Amino acid sequence: AHLLRELKFLEEELKLDWAREMSNCLLAALEEKKRAVEMGIWSLDESVERVIDQAYDRITAKALKKHPPPKPNGKRGRTPKTRERKFAERLAVFKNETLAFIYDFDIPFDNNLSERDLRMMKLKEKISGTFRGAFSAKEWCQLRSYISTARKNGLRVLDALTDRKSGV
């Protein structure tokens, strides 16, 4: 989801065609995954993976070519790279992580679930400022983790907490 937002910015504000192509590539890969899951298949065909990999590599190479590394300006220190160059390099370096959702169907397309888990902690920090001690922070984190896991497994939270308290 974060990559798609960044790509949308690059496409709409900076009019970069490779950003639109990358968005389309990622969304097409997601559609392939969804289609496979609907058919009861839990992995993509190797030929489909190869096509997605090649498209990703082609688009990344195009982006890196369009935004070459900066030339030294004669001053001390590194010459800063453009936002577009840094993003293109990130796409190239983290290709396996970006496309992990097509290699392993247990990996979701976005990380919204993990961000949702962290949101409660940030809210607690914002309202209370901090915990009074390490013990209370640890207890709170364990409880939130237990609740999150119960939800992810489709359990009713109150039932899960009651079962845990009674030792079931």
N, C-alpha and C positions, 0 to 999 in steps of 0.2 A: 504494500500500500504506500509506503514511504517513497519507494523508487518510482512508482507510477505518478505520485504527486510531483516529484522532482522532474520527471520526464515531461509531464504536462506543462510545467513552468517553462522548461527549455523549448518546448514546441510552440507554445502560445506567445510567450514574451520575447524569446530570442529567435523564433522562426527557424529552429534547427530541424531539418527533415529526419535526421538519424534518430532523434528523440521520439518522433512519431513511430518510426519503424521499430524501435526497441519496445515501445509500449505495445504495439500490435503483436510483436513476437512473444512477449511475456503473456499477453492475454490469450493468444492463440494456443500457447503451451498449456495454460490453465484450462482452456476449453477441451483440449485433447485429454487432459487428466480427468476432467468431469465426465467426458464421454466414456472413457475406459471404466470409470467407477460405476456409471449407470449400467454398463454391460456386465458388471460383476468381475471385471479384470482389475488386478491390483498392481499392475506395472505397465508401462508403455512398451510397445514394440521397439526393439533396438533401432530399426530403421527410422521410426518417428523421432526417437531421442536424437539420432544422428542429424536429422534434418533441422531440429530445433537448435542443437549445438552449433551447426554450421551457420545458420542464420544469425545466431547470437554473436559468433566470432566475426562474421562479415560486417555486422552493424557496429560492433565494437572497434574493429579495424578502421572503418569509415570515420567513426568519431575521433579516434586518435590521430588519423591523418588530417582531419579538418581542423583539429586543435593541437598543433605541434608543441613540443616543449619550448619554453621561453629561451631565448638566446641570452647569454650572459650580458649584463649591461655595464660591466667594468667596475661596478661597486662591490664592496665586500658583502659576503653572505649569499644565500641562494636567491635567485630571481624568482619572484612569486609566480605560481602557475595560475591560469585562469580557472574560474569555477567550473567551466565546461570541461577543461582538461582533467581536473581532479576527479570529476564525476566519471568521465570516460575511463580513466585509469582504475577507479574503484570497480567499475563494471568488469573490466578485464581481469583484475586481480582476484575478485571475489565471484568469478563465474560459477564455480561449483556450489557456493553457498546460495547464490541468487537462483540457480536452477535446481536446487536440492529438492524442491517440491515435485519435480517430475521424475527424479531418480528414486525417491522413497515416498510413497503415498501417505505415510504416517506424518509427514512434514506438511504443515499447512502452507498455503500460498502467501499468507501475511502473518505478521506476528502480533495481531490485535489481542489475542488471548493472553499472551505473556504481558503485554502492556496493561491490560485490564487488571491483571494480578498485582502489578506494581502501583496502580492508581490509588488503591486504598491506603497503601503505606505513605504515599506522598500527601494524601489528604490528611491522614493522621498527623504527619509532620507539620503540615500547614496550620492545622487547627490548634494542636497542643504545643507545638514548638519542638518538643522532643519527649523522650521517655525519661522517667525518673531514674531508671537504672538499667543495667544490662539484662538483669533477670526478667524484668517486665517486658523489655523489648523482645527478648527471645521467646517468651511465652506468647506474646501477641503475634509474632511471626509464625510460630507453630500452629496457632489456632487459625490464622488466615490461610496458611498452606493447607491445612486439613479441610477447611471449608471449600477452597478452590478445587482441591482434588475430588471432593465429594460431588461438586457440581459437574466437573468434567466427566465423571463416571455416571452421570445421570441419576444420582441419588438425591433425595430430599435432604436438605442441610440439617433440619431439626432432627430427622430420624437418624442421620449419620452421627450427629453429636450425642444424641441419647444413647445410641448403640455403643458408642465409644466409652461413654461414662459408665455404662453398665457392664462393659467388658465383652460385649458380643463380638 
